[in-house]
Amino acid sequence: MTVHALATDPPLDEPSKIAKIIVPATGSEESSTILANGATAELLLGVVAQDDCAAFSLSGDQILVAGSDYVRGPKFSLYEKGFLSNYDIGWYLAGANISDVVAMGAIPLGVLSVVRYPKDLRDDDFAELIEGIRDGARAAGALNVGGDIGSAERIILSASAFGIVEPGNLLTRTAARPGQVLCVSGPTGLAGSAMKLANDGVDVSGAEYAALLAKWQRVTPRTRHSRAFACNPAVTACIDTSDGLKGAVETIAHASEVSVVVDESLLPIDESVRLAAGHLNCDVLELVFGDSVDFELVVTVDADAIDSVSSEFARSCLPLYVIGRVESGSGATLRRGLTTTDIPGASWRHT
């Protein structure tokens, strides 16, 4: 249910926004999650209860995974340029936070969102944003279970996401081992290409760039990949590509104290990214590895198990690409034919 205010209506105050927009938009909140070992998590209190906090009942042996991310500020230029709606950035908020939980192998349970907005924001625009958060969470199997709203000089969004995983199945960045292969769940560089094209004055709302813009509009945490990785002992280290593929690979190498070598010939490259590289007159690998928030998963897999893991993913219709190997040493490099070079592109830097 969406509440639409007339243009002449004054915006609702915060208690009324909760009662008339947030609670109806949340709908049913019944939720029960079961891990492979039989442990359960059941939602007791969510948004509808309008209590001080959300509450879950946890039973059995499990690890709680939680993360928090501020994702909307004055540099969210695709929104400022009109390529993203309030619904889109609400969905992005949920998806971006849930992706961090998924990267640890956890089943996402919920999102706590902080929504700050200008006092003159229309109620239908506010409702659209809340519905985006709700739908983005639901698409990943989680719920928007509460948080905080309040006024600010512009729309500012932040959230925390949490989930559960079996002890022993927790995936981290520190578990890569020499002799393993490096895999990624899908092509990268799409989101970064959309941003760079838009900043170059290109209209990215057309059909030729639809795949690029969709990476921002409908963030899709790789929940099915995550659980398949977590439940397979041959998969050890994992990270998402929220800071770009270059950042993910370098982080695994540093955190695990290993050397990671990516093979150019194995990289999956989306045709839209090639098209963007042609327009921007740059090496396509700068986009593939660069600061692109694609939210794919990068994992390390035991080499003697990669055939069975690949077959398992193929049967489940889940893409998985071997893109390199893990060796003794340190750092991350790119193999281009017979030459080994630094990985191109620039990782996202939090400043």
JOJO-V259725 format. One record per residue. N is the residue number from 1. RES is the residue in one small letter. PHI is phi in radians with two decimals (* if undefined). D_FIRST is the distance of its C-alpha to the first C-alpha in Angstrom with 2 decimals. Layout:
# JOJO-V259725
N & RES & PHI & D_FIRST
N & RES & PHI & D_FIRST
This chain:
# JOJO-V259725
1 & m & * & 0.00
2 & t & -2.03 & 3.77
3 & v & -1.67 & 6.68
4 & h & -1.86 & 9.66
5 & a & -1.65 & 13.02
6 & l & -1.21 & 16.19
7 & a & -1.01 & 18.83
8 & t & -1.55 & 21.01
9 & d & -1.30 & 18.77
10 & p & -1.22 & 19.95
11 & p & -1.03 & 17.65
12 & l & -1.17 & 16.45
13 & d & -1.33 & 18.82
14 & e & -1.11 & 18.20
15 & p & -1.05 & 17.72
16 & s & -1.23 & 15.16
17 & k & -1.05 & 13.28
18 & i & -1.11 & 13.35
19 & a & -1.26 & 12.40
20 & k & -1.73 & 9.74
21 & i & -2.09 & 8.17
22 & i & -1.19 & 9.71
23 & v & -1.10 & 9.66
24 & p & -1.06 & 6.09
25 & a & -1.21 & 5.64
26 & t & -1.27 & 8.85
27 & g & 1.20 & 8.41
28 & s & -1.14 & 11.91
29 & e & -2.13 & 14.70
30 & e & -1.19 & 17.70
31 & s & -2.67 & 20.02
32 & s & -2.46 & 23.72
33 & t & -2.05 & 25.82
34 & i & -2.14 & 29.41
35 & l & -1.46 & 32.05
36 & a & -1.08 & 34.98
37 & n & -1.59 & 37.27
38 & g & 1.62 & 35.16
39 & a & -1.11 & 33.79
40 & t & -2.27 & 30.27
41 & a & -2.38 & 27.46
42 & e & -2.20 & 24.89
43 & l & -1.24 & 22.02
44 & l & -1.75 & 22.81
45 & l & -2.35 & 20.71
46 & g & -2.24 & 17.67
47 & v & -1.06 & 15.01
48 & v & -1.02 & 14.05
49 & a & -1.17 & 17.78
50 & q & 0.90 & 17.92
51 & d & -1.63 & 21.55
52 & d & -1.18 & 23.92
53 & c & -2.49 & 23.56
54 & a & -1.36 & 21.95
55 & a & -2.47 & 24.41
56 & f & -2.12 & 25.49
57 & s & -1.72 & 28.33
58 & l & -1.90 & 30.72
59 & s & -2.35 & 33.47
60 & g & 1.69 & 36.26
61 & d & -1.49 & 37.84
62 & q & -2.74 & 35.38
63 & i & -1.96 & 35.03
64 & l & -1.57 & 32.08
65 & v & -1.96 & 31.39
66 & a & -2.44 & 29.60
67 & g & -2.63 & 29.36
68 & s & -2.45 & 28.02
69 & d & -2.60 & 27.68
70 & y & -1.65 & 27.16
71 & v & -2.12 & 25.92
72 & r & -2.33 & 25.13
73 & g & -2.52 & 27.92
74 & p & -1.16 & 29.81
75 & k & -1.71 & 31.15
76 & f & -1.36 & 27.88
77 & s & -1.22 & 29.35
78 & l & -1.12 & 27.17
79 & y & -1.28 & 24.28
80 & e & -1.08 & 26.76
81 & k & -1.47 & 28.05
82 & g & 1.56 & 24.69
83 & f & -1.47 & 24.59
84 & l & -2.13 & 21.57
85 & s & -1.60 & 18.19
86 & n & -1.07 & 16.24
87 & y & -1.09 & 14.03
88 & d & -1.06 & 17.46
89 & i & -1.28 & 18.97
90 & g & -1.15 & 16.18
91 & w & -1.07 & 16.78
92 & y & -1.02 & 20.47
93 & l & -0.99 & 20.45
94 & a & -1.14 & 19.26
95 & g & -1.11 & 21.51
96 & a & -1.11 & 24.53
97 & n & -1.28 & 24.65
98 & i & -1.15 & 24.14
99 & s & -1.03 & 26.91
100 & d & -1.12 & 29.41
101 & v & -1.19 & 28.73
102 & v & -1.08 & 29.02
103 & a & -1.12 & 32.29
104 & m & -1.65 & 33.76
105 & g & 1.51 & 33.19
106 & a & -1.57 & 30.50
107 & i & -1.45 & 27.45
108 & p & -1.21 & 24.52
109 & l & -1.86 & 22.79
110 & g & -2.76 & 20.59
111 & v & -2.26 & 20.00
112 & l & -1.87 & 20.47
113 & s & -1.95 & 19.37
114 & v & -2.02 & 20.95
115 & v & -2.09 & 19.24
116 & r & -1.90 & 21.59
117 & y & -2.59 & 20.80
118 & p & -1.20 & 22.80
119 & k & -1.09 & 22.41
120 & d & -1.62 & 21.84
121 & l & -1.15 & 18.84
122 & r & -1.10 & 16.25
123 & d & -1.13 & 13.01
124 & d & -1.23 & 11.10
125 & d & -1.20 & 13.54
126 & f & -1.10 & 12.99
127 & a & -1.10 & 9.22
128 & e & -1.08 & 10.37
129 & l & -1.12 & 13.03
130 & i & -1.09 & 11.20
131 & e & -1.16 & 9.05
132 & g & -1.11 & 12.58
133 & i & -1.07 & 14.11
134 & r & -1.02 & 11.87
135 & d & -1.25 & 12.50
136 & g & -1.12 & 16.08
137 & a & -1.18 & 16.79
138 & r & -1.08 & 15.54
139 & a & -1.06 & 17.62
140 & a & -1.71 & 20.57
141 & g & 1.49 & 20.05
142 & a & -2.13 & 19.07
143 & l & -2.25 & 16.37
144 & n & -1.44 & 15.46
145 & v & -1.85 & 17.11
146 & g & 2.54 & 17.61
147 & g & 2.44 & 19.87
148 & d & -2.66 & 20.42
149 & i & -2.24 & 19.25
150 & g & 3.13 & 21.71
151 & s & -1.51 & 23.26
152 & a & -2.74 & 25.64
153 & e & -1.30 & 27.41
154 & r & -2.75 & 25.05
155 & i & -1.22 & 22.18
156 & i & -2.32 & 23.67
157 & l & -2.18 & 22.13
158 & s & -2.62 & 23.66
159 & a & -2.76 & 22.83
160 & s & -2.24 & 24.62
161 & a & -2.14 & 24.18
162 & f & -2.60 & 26.10
163 & g & -2.75 & 27.15
164 & i & -2.30 & 30.08
165 & v & -2.57 & 33.10
166 & e & -1.20 & 36.27
167 & p & -1.01 & 39.41
168 & g & 1.66 & 41.50
169 & n & -1.87 & 38.64
170 & l & -1.17 & 37.60
171 & l & -1.71 & 38.01
172 & t & -2.31 & 39.48
173 & r & -1.49 & 41.04
174 & t & -1.77 & 44.50
175 & a & -1.88 & 45.33
176 & a & -1.22 & 46.60
177 & r & -2.29 & 50.15
178 & p & -0.96 & 52.92
179 & g & 1.72 & 53.22
180 & q & -1.46 & 49.51
181 & v & -1.88 & 47.62
182 & l & -1.83 & 44.66
183 & c & -2.26 & 41.55
184 & v & -2.35 & 38.26
185 & s & -1.41 & 35.10
186 & g & -3.11 & 34.69
187 & p & -1.05 & 35.84
188 & t & -2.15 & 35.47
189 & g & 1.68 & 35.71
190 & l & -1.21 & 32.78
191 & a & -1.11 & 30.62
192 & g & -1.12 & 33.78
193 & s & -1.11 & 34.90
194 & a & -1.06 & 31.75
195 & m & -1.10 & 32.28
196 & k & -1.18 & 35.99
197 & l & -1.13 & 35.62
198 & a & -1.08 & 33.12
199 & n & -1.21 & 35.49
200 & d & -1.61 & 38.26
201 & g & 1.58 & 36.60
202 & v & -1.48 & 35.32
203 & d & -1.42 & 32.17
204 & v & -1.57 & 30.47
205 & s & -1.50 & 27.58
206 & g & -1.31 & 29.92
207 & a & -1.08 & 30.22
208 & e & -1.17 & 33.29
209 & y & -2.00 & 31.49
210 & a & -1.03 & 28.11
211 & a & -1.15 & 29.01
212 & l & -1.24 & 29.88
213 & l & -1.16 & 26.75
214 & a & -1.06 & 24.56
215 & k & -1.11 & 26.14
216 & w & -1.57 & 24.37
217 & q & -1.28 & 21.04
218 & r & -2.33 & 20.53
219 & v & -0.98 & 22.69
220 & t & -2.15 & 23.62
221 & p & -1.00 & 25.45
222 & r & -1.44 & 28.17
223 & t & -1.16 & 27.25
224 & r & -1.21 & 29.25
225 & h & -0.99 & 32.19
226 & s & -0.98 & 32.09
227 & r & -1.22 & 32.41
228 & a & -1.14 & 35.11
229 & f & -1.14 & 36.96
230 & a & -1.07 & 36.66
231 & c & -1.56 & 38.04
232 & n & -1.97 & 40.96
233 & p & -1.14 & 43.92
234 & a & -1.35 & 45.20
235 & v & -1.69 & 42.32
236 & t & -2.04 & 42.97
237 & a & -1.48 & 41.68
238 & c & -2.67 & 38.18
239 & i & -2.73 & 36.32
240 & d & -1.62 & 33.44
241 & t & -1.73 & 34.12
242 & s & -1.14 & 31.89
243 & d & -1.85 & 35.12
244 & g & 1.73 & 36.44
245 & l & -1.15 & 38.73
246 & k & -1.01 & 41.82
247 & g & -1.07 & 40.40
248 & a & -1.14 & 39.37
249 & v & -1.14 & 42.80
250 & e & -1.15 & 44.72
251 & t & -1.16 & 42.78
252 & i & -1.07 & 43.61
253 & a & -1.06 & 47.22
254 & h & -1.22 & 47.58
255 & a & -1.16 & 45.76
256 & s & -1.64 & 47.64
257 & e & 0.98 & 50.91
258 & v & -2.36 & 51.42
259 & s & -1.83 & 51.93
260 & v & -2.05 & 49.28
261 & v & -2.04 & 50.42
262 & v & -1.67 & 47.91
263 & d & -1.75 & 49.34
264 & e & -0.95 & 48.35
265 & s & -1.17 & 49.05
266 & l & -1.71 & 46.44
267 & l & -1.21 & 43.45
268 & p & -1.35 & 40.53
269 & i & -2.20 & 39.87
270 & d & -1.23 & 37.06
271 & e & -1.08 & 38.44
272 & s & -1.16 & 35.93
273 & v & -1.25 & 37.48
274 & r & -1.07 & 40.92
275 & l & -1.08 & 39.88
276 & a & -1.11 & 38.62
277 & a & -1.09 & 41.92
278 & g & -1.13 & 43.85
279 & h & -1.18 & 42.12
280 & l & -1.45 & 42.50
281 & n & 0.98 & 46.06
282 & c & -2.36 & 45.76
283 & d & -1.14 & 46.53
284 & v & -1.02 & 43.58
285 & l & -1.22 & 44.13
286 & e & -1.10 & 43.37
287 & l & -1.40 & 39.79
288 & v & -1.05 & 39.67
289 & f & -1.64 & 40.83
290 & g & -1.30 & 39.49
291 & d & -1.31 & 36.72
292 & s & -2.17 & 33.84
293 & v & -1.55 & 30.67
294 & d & -1.52 & 30.36
295 & f & 1.03 & 29.59
296 & e & -1.44 & 32.03
297 & l & -1.92 & 34.16
298 & v & -1.93 & 37.92
299 & v & -2.36 & 39.97
300 & t & -1.93 & 43.62
301 & v & -2.29 & 44.90
302 & d & -0.99 & 48.34
303 & a & -1.06 & 50.34
304 & d & -1.32 & 51.75
305 & a & -1.96 & 48.28
306 & i & -1.12 & 46.59
307 & d & -1.13 & 47.47
308 & s & -1.22 & 45.90
309 & v & -1.13 & 42.80
310 & s & -1.10 & 42.44
311 & s & -1.13 & 42.92
312 & e & -1.07 & 40.29
313 & f & -1.20 & 37.73
314 & a & -1.11 & 38.81
315 & r & -1.09 & 38.32
316 & s & -1.57 & 34.75
317 & c & 1.02 & 34.16
318 & l & -1.92 & 33.70
319 & p & -1.16 & 35.59
320 & l & -2.68 & 38.21
321 & y & -2.16 & 40.90
322 & v & -1.36 & 44.14
323 & i & -2.17 & 44.88
324 & g & 3.07 & 47.72
325 & r & -2.52 & 49.66
326 & v & -1.93 & 50.31
327 & e & -2.27 & 53.86
328 & s & -1.23 & 55.92
329 & g & 2.13 & 56.09
330 & s & -2.64 & 53.53
331 & g & 1.56 & 51.23
332 & a & -2.31 & 49.34
333 & t & -2.39 & 50.88
334 & l & -2.06 & 50.35
335 & r & -1.67 & 52.76
336 & r & -2.06 & 53.35
337 & g & 1.17 & 56.04
338 & l & -1.67 & 59.06
339 & t & -1.94 & 57.88
340 & t & -1.92 & 55.88
341 & t & -2.31 & 54.12
342 & d & -1.16 & 51.60
343 & i & -1.27 & 47.96
344 & p & -1.31 & 46.87
345 & g & 1.50 & 43.78
346 & a & -2.19 & 42.43
347 & s & -1.27 & 40.13
348 & w & -1.14 & 37.35
349 & r & -2.07 & 38.82
350 & h & -1.45 & 36.88
351 & t & -2.16 & 38.44
